[in-house]
Amino acid sequence: MAPPSIDEKGSRNNSRATLALSNTTSRTASIENMSISSSQDSHSDEPSWPRGWRPYICSFACFFLMFNSWGLVNAYGTFASYYVGHSLRNQDQLELNLIGSTQSFLVLLFSAPVGRLLDAGYARWVIMIGAFLVPFGMFMLSLAHPVDPAATANYVTIWLTQGFVVGLGMAFFFVSSSQVAATWFPHRKGLVVGFVACGASVAGVVYPTVTRYSIDAFGFNNAVHVVAGVVSVTVVFTVLFAHPNPAHDHPKPQSWSALKTWVDVDAFHNKAFCWFTAAVAFLFLGFYPIFFNLEEWAAVSGYGTRGGSRMSMELPQSDNKPLETFWLLTIMNGASTVGRLTMAAFSDKTGKLNMHIASQVMSCLFVLILWSLASSTTAAIAFCVLFGMTSGAVIGLPPASIADILACTYNTPENKHISHTKLGQWTGMMYSIAAIPSLVGPVVAGHLVTVYEDYITVQMWSGCSLFVSALCMIASRYYLPCADGERVGAKVARKLGKEEEWDAREKAKVVTSESEADVTVISQATTRVPSQNLSRDTRERWFPAMPAFVASPTRTRGDDRMV
């Protein structure tokens, strides 16, 4: 152990100063916090835009990480449309949706542990695991699927290859895409993360189009080979160039088995975080049933065409000229790209959570009204465009909204750096909690279609889930301050004429928190503040060759103070 510095010992000249020093030390004693804080200080001297080619090629490589994670999930509707008309035509809609929901479940479930591994500096290993699993699962899908278009496939092997193996590989890509790119752009994190997020919507355009035209030209198995080839080429690019900034700190935990390494308990004492996590859970409960069932809804409603059989529902008589169903999913994902960029840009001025609430409310209205009342191909396209734009913001803004919640929670100069150190962990915890709803939502929606033979069930299920999600976001916003620093609750109390009751309740909370803090500091003071005089054992261990009067902090000799 290194001896304490002379200046440090000399500064301990009264009990009050020592108590303040003890309080400060307790906040920054963590090695993890200290290293990240120093990293942020070093970033303050960096230019607004990084120099050199590596940051920009890395962001492009991270774009492909998102391209091959949520992008493949967004494109699953085209695969489901083929399965329901051909190789899995005898399966329940519930089982078909289970393949896609398994992918989203695994991506979300492993968000927290993958994010923690990235923080510890294992980005290359994380990405390489995903780079093997995703192409491997796609190639195995082509082997598991029968060559004859009229043959029936084994559902378990399709689920195992496309749902489980590919989904597991995607889990290593999702969080990596934003976290790795952000290390290169300390002053432009919002913009680069928005660019990376567009990989999902661009893939939602590319993969359905490539899949559908390849099926028509080469058959399903060869179409899967084409998709797997695109995945392999882009994955090799990410392995070569998706590396975090070497100057970025990667603090490793003291113990990987400790609960606090993986779960921050403080988050669950934050009401804004809890309500927003509930909002994201309801979001995934109703979001992906739309993407997974859109093409089949268009086919059975007469607004789109696809090959194969099993259109058990009665087709309406319509004079509309239908288009191929995969175009609807492509249009929706293309509009999502516009929404991700434009609404993310406006959110910097309006507030991330505010924009998130607005886009969520519009999304649920589009589903409940526009989609359920769509009676023509034109109306179906209009729904895809409008919902695609708002849904892009809905699915892309959760990390930014969590950043807002953290910034409002840790808003003093002493603890402001904590909001940066906890962003990845809180975001990962939020997504992991939403994993179960993402698995259950599409399955329940598919079962409702099978039982009632009407897609109004999916429309109401998704619309109501998004509506409840919007209500939870509003509740989360209630616990956060406005731009002028005043809480939303205070403004509401003033409008209702209950301002005095609100002030009294807030003062009671402040008094309670201050008393608890005083008790905590006093109880820790005796253990954290060392004695003014060094013990004999310490003096002999640290200063074996020095006389006793030199080691004593209270003695002086002449005009020079000996500490």
N, C-alpha and C positions, 0 to 999 in steps of 0.2 A: 504494500500500500504506500502510495506517495504521501509525504508529509503535507499538511496544509500550508499554504503560502503565508508569508509574514503579513502581507497586506490584508489577507482575509481575516487573520486572527486579530489584527489591529482594529478592524472595523467593528468588532464586537465589544463596544464599550458601554452599552447600557442595555437593560433588559427589554425596553420597548423596541429599540432598534433590532435587537436580536429576535424578538417575536415577529416583526415584519419580515426579517430575512428568512425565518423559518417558514412563514407562509408562502413566500415566493419560491423557496426551494421545493416545497411540496408540490408546486404546480409544474415545475420544470425538471423534476428529478428523473423522469422517465428517459431512458436513452432514446427511445423511439421518438418522443416529442422533441427532444433537443436536436436530434439529427434532422428531422423534417423542418424544424424552425430555421435552422441554419441554412438549409437548402433554399428556403423561401427568401431569406435575406440575400443569398447570392444571386437569386433570380432578379432581384430588384435592379441590379446593374446591367442586366442583359438588354439587348435591343428589343424593340417591340416585335419585330419579325426576326426569327433566327437566320443566321447566315449559313451558307453552304447548301449542298444538295441533299444531305442525309435526312434532315427533318421532313422535307417535302416528299421524298421517295418513301419514307416510313409512313407518312400519313396516307399515301396512296396504297401502300401494302395493308394498312389497317382497314382501309375502305374495303378491301377484298376479304378481310376477316369477317366483317359484317355482311358482306355479299354472300358468304358461304355459311352463315349462321341463320339469322332471322330472314335472310333472303330466300333460303330454301324452305323455311317454314311458310313464308308468304306465298310461295309457289306451289304448296302442296295441293291446293284446290284443283289444279290441273291434273295431277296424278289421281286424286279422288274421283274426278269426273270420268277418267278413263276406267278406273277400277269398277265403278258402279255400273258401267255399261258393258264391261267385258269380263275380265278375269275374276273379279270379286262380286259379280252381279247377284249372287245368292246371299251375300252378307248383309247384316243389319247396318243401317246408316250409323248407328252408334259405334260399331266396330270399325267402320271406315274412318270416322272422325277420331277414333282412338289412336290411329297411327300418327296423325298430325299433332294431336294433343300430347302424345308421349314426347315428341320432339320439343315442343314448347315447355313441357314440364321439366325435362332434363336440363334444358338451357337455363331456366330460372332456378332450379333446385341447387345447382352447383355454382351460382353466381357468387355467393359469399365466400366459400372456400377458395375458389379460383382467384377472386380478387385479393384475398389475403396472401396467396402464393405469389401473385404478381407484385404486391407490396414488398415481399421479402426478397425479390430479385430472381425469381424462377421463370421469367417470361419466356425464355427460349424453350425450356422444357415443356411448359404449358402449351405453347403454340405447336410444337412438334408432335405432341400427343394428338391434338386435334387434326393436324395435317395428315396423320396416318389414318385416323378413324373415319373421317368424312368420305374421302375417296374410296377407302376400303368398303365401307358400307354401301356406297352407290354401286360399285362393281359387283358386290355380292348380291345386290338386288336383281341385277340382270341375270345372274345364275339361278336365283330362286324363282324367278318368274317364268312361266311356260312360254315356249316359242310360238306355239299355235295360238292365234288370237281367239279361237273358239274354246280353248281349254280353260278349265277353272284352276286358279292358283291356290296354293296353300296359304291361308291367311296368317298363320303363325310365323312362317318364314318371311313373309312380307313385313309384318310388324317388327320382327326381330332385326331385320337388316335396315329397312328404311326408318322405322320408328325408334328403335333402341340404339343401334350402333351409330347411325348417322346423327341422331339426337345427342348422344353422349359426346361425339366429336364436336358438335356445335357448341356445347357447353364450355369448351376450352377456348372458343373463338370470341364469344359474345363480349365478356368483360374485357378481354385482352385488347379488343379493337380500340376502345376509347381510352383505356388507361395507358397503353403504350404510346399512342399518338400524343396524348396530353403532356407527356414528360418533355417533349421537344418544344412545346408552345406554352410557356408559363403565362404569357400575356394574351394569348389568343385561344384559350382552351375552349370557350364556347363555340367559336367558329370552326375549329378543327374537329371537335366532337360532332357538330352538326354535319360537317362534310362526311365524316366517317359513317354517321347514321344513315346517310343517303344510300349507302351500299345495300341496305335491306330493300329499299323501294326500287332501286335500279335492278337488283336481282329479281324482284317481283315482276319486272317487265321482261327481262331477258330470259329467265328460265321457263316461264309458261310458253313464250313464243317459240323458243328453241325446241322444247319438248313436243308441242303440238305439231309443228311442221316436220320434225324428225320422225314422229310416229307415223304420219301420213306417208313419208318418203321411205323409211327404212323398217318400220315396225317398232313395237314398244321396247324390246330388248336392246336394239341398236340405238334407239333414242336415249335410253338410260346410259349407254356407253358414251354417247355424245355429251350428255350432261356431266357424267363422271370425268370425261376428258377436260371439260371446261373447269370443273372443280380442281382437278389435279394441277393444271397449268397455273391457275391463280393461287393455289396453295403453295406451290413451289416459290412463287414470287414473294409471298408473305414470309416464308421461312427465311429467305435470303435477306429481306430488307426490314421486316417488322421487328426492330430491336429498340428497346428503350434507350433514352439518353444516358450515356455512361456517367455523366456528372450528377444524375439524379440519385438521391439517397434511397437505399433499400434496407431499412432497419429490420432485423430479424427478431422475432419474439424470444423471450427468455425461455419459454417452455411451449412447445407445440401442443401439449396435452392440456394446457390451461384453458378454461372456458372463456376467459376474457380475450384470449388470442383470436377467437372466432366470433364471439358475440359481445357487443357493447351493451351492457345492461342499462347504462344511462339513457339509451335511446327509448327504452320502454317507459321511462319516467317523463318523457317529452310528449305532451298531448298532441301537439301538431304533427309529430312524426307518426304517432299511433293512428291518428285519423287518416293521414295521407297513405299510410301502408294499407289500411282498410280500403281506401279508394282504389289503389292499384290492384288489390285483390279482386274487387268487383269489376275493375276494368278488364282484367284477363278472363274473368268468368263469362263475359259477353262479347269480347272483341273478336277472337278467332273463330267462333261459330259463323260469323259473317263471311270471312275469307274462305273457310272450308266448304260452305254450302252455297255460295253465290252462284257458281256455275250450274250446279244441279237445279237450283231454283229457277234460273233462266231457262234451262232445258225443259223442265216440266211445265213451265208457265207459257211457253211458246215464244219467248223473247230471245232465244238463242238455240243453236243446234249443236249436237255432238253425235259421234258415231256410237254404235252399240245398241243395247236394249235396256230393259227394266225402266220404263217410264210408266209406272203403274198409275200415277195420278192422271186424271182426265185433262187433256190439253184444251185450253180455251180457244175459241174461234177468234182469230185475229187477222186483220189485213196487214199487220206490220211485217216488214221483211226482216226476219231474224238474222243475226250474225252469229258467228261461232262463239261459243260460250267463253273460251279462254281470253277473248278480247276484253270482256268485262273485267276480269281479274287483272289483266294487263293495264287497262285504263285506270282502275282504282289504284294500283301500285304506282303508276306514273304520276297521277295527281298527288299521291302521298309525298313524292319527292319535292314537289312545289310547296306543299304545306310544311314540310320539315324545315325548309330553308327560310321561307317568308315569315312564318309565325315565330320561328326561333329568333329571327332578326328583330321583330317587333317586341318580343318578350323582354329584350334588354331595356326597353323604355317603359313598358307597362308592368313589368314584374313577371317572373317565370310562372309562379303559381297562379297569378291572375289570368295570364294567357291560357294556362292549362285548364282552369275552370271554364273559361269562355269556350274553348275548343271542345271540351267534354260535353258541355250543355248542347252545343250545336250538333255534335255527333249523335247524341241520343235522340234529338229531335228529327234528324235526317232518317234515322233508323225507324223510329216509331211512326213517323208521318209519311215521309217521301218513299221509303222502301215498301212499307206495308200497303200504300195506295198506288204504287206503280202499276200502270195498266197498259204500257206500251214499251217498245224497245227504246224509244227516246227517253222516256221516264227512267228506265233502268240505267241508261248511260248517264243521265243527269245525276242520279243517286251515286253512281260510282265516282263521278268527278267530285261532287261536293263532299261526300263522306270521305273520299280518299284524301282530300286536302286537310280536313279537320282531324282525321284519324292519324295522319302523319305527325301532327303536333302532339296529339294525345299519347301516342306510343313513344315519341322521341323526347318529351320534356320531363319525365320523372326524375332523371339524375339532376337536371337543373333545378327542379322544384325542391329536391332534397338539399341542394346547395343553399337555396334561399332559407329553408328552415334552420339549417346549421348556422348561417350567417346571423340570423335573428337570435339564435340561442346563445352563441358565443360572440358577443358584440363589444366586448371591452378590449382595450389594448393589451391587457395581461393574458387574456385567453383567446384572442382572435385567431391565433395560429391553430387552435384545436379544431376549428371548423374545417380546415384543409386536411388535417390528419385523419379525420373521421369520415370524410366524404365517401371514399371507396367502401369502407366497412358498412356504413349506414345504407348506402345504395344496394350493396350486395345482400344485406339482411332483408331489405324491402323486397327485392326480387325473389329471394328464396322463400319468403312467406307467401308470395303470390304463386308459387309453383303448383300447389294443390288446386286452387281455382282454375289455373290454366289447363290442368288435366281434366277436371270435372266439367267445366263449362261446355266444350264441344261435344263431350260424350252425352250429357243430358240433352243438349239441343238435338243431337242426332236421334236419340231415343224418342223424343217428342215428335219428330217427323215421322218415324216409323209407326208410332201408336196412332197419331191423329191424321196422318197422310195429308198434311197441310203445312206449308212453310211459314204460315202466320205464327206458328209456335216459335220458330227460330227468331223471327222478327221481334216478337214480344219479349222473348227471353233475353236477347241481346240488348234491345232498347231499354228495358227495365234495369238490367244490370249496369249499363252505362249511366242511367239516371241516378241510381243509388251511389255509384262512384262519384258523380258530380256533387251530390249532397255531402259525401264524406270529405271531399276536397274543400267545400265551403266551410265545413266544421273545422278543418285543419287551418284554414285561413283566419278563422275567428280568433285563434290563439296567437296570432302573429301581429306585430305592429304595422301600421301604415307608413307611408313615406315621411309623414311628419313626426313619426315616433310614437304616436298615440295608438293604443290597442283598438281593434275593431269593436270589442265589447264596450269600451268607453264611449265610442261614437253611437252605438246602438242604445246604450243606457241614456245618453243625452237626448236622443230622439224620443225615447219612451218616458222621459221625465224622471228617471231613476238614477240620476248622476250621483246623488249623495250616497245612496246605497252601494253603488259600484265603488266609489272612493273609499268608503269605510271598509269594504271587503278587501280591497287592494292593500290598504294600510295595514290591516290585520295580517295579511300574507307577508308583507315586508318585515313587520316586527317579528313574526314567527321565524322567518328565514334568517334574519340577523341574529336572533338569539341562538338558533341552532349553530350558526357559523361560529359565534363566540365560544360556545361550549366546545366545538370541535377544535378550535385553535388552542384554547386553554388546555384541553386534554392532551394535545400533541406537543405542547411547548416543552414539557419536561423531558420528553424523549428525543426531540429534534434539536434542542439547543444544548450544546456542550457547556461544560463548566468553563469559567473564565480562566482557571488555572489548569494547566496540563497535569495529568496524573504522573506519578513517578515512573510507572511502567512505560507510559507513552513517551515521556521525556527521554528515558534511556534508550527506547527503541528508535525514535526519530532523530534524537540529537545526542548520540553516544559520546561525542568528543567535546560537547559544549558544556560550560559550567552551568550550574543550576540557575544563576541569576539571569543568564541570557535567555534561557528557555521560558522564564516566567513572563507573562504578558503584562504584569502590573508594575514591574520595576523599571526605573529609568536611571541613566548614568550621565550626569552632566546635562547638556542641552539635547542630547540624542535620546530618543525614546526607543528602548529595547522591547521588542514584542515577541 
